């Protein structure tokens, strides 16, 4: 999140990160877009039932999605996101 927030216009360029940031209000902090390996772990226990974006980039134009396993897809493709929070 810290790296993304340094980019001019980041909320428009990266709406999934903006969603996570919007959850961090008041005294509630720590929401973020999970990395690829975190999504794979969540998928193994059956919490996610569809493809979701991870925060893990493949290259400038692609990032990883996960649904039990992972793959890289163009960032312009629409998939769901899940914000997570450690406790």
PENOR-V436117 format. One record per run of one state. SS is the DSSP state (@ for helix, = for strand, . for the rest). FROM is the first residue (numbers start at 1). LEN is the number of residues. If there is no record, write none. Layout:
BEGIN
SS|FROM|LEN + SS|FROM|LEN
END
This chain:
BEGIN
.|1|1 + @|2|4 + .|6|4 + @|10|4 + .|14|1 + @|15|9 + .|24|7 + =|31|3 + .|34|2 + @|36|9 + .|45|7 + =|52|6 + .|58|4 + =|62|5 + .|67|3 + =|70|5 + .|75|5 + =|80|1 + .|81|2 + =|83|3 + .|86|2
END
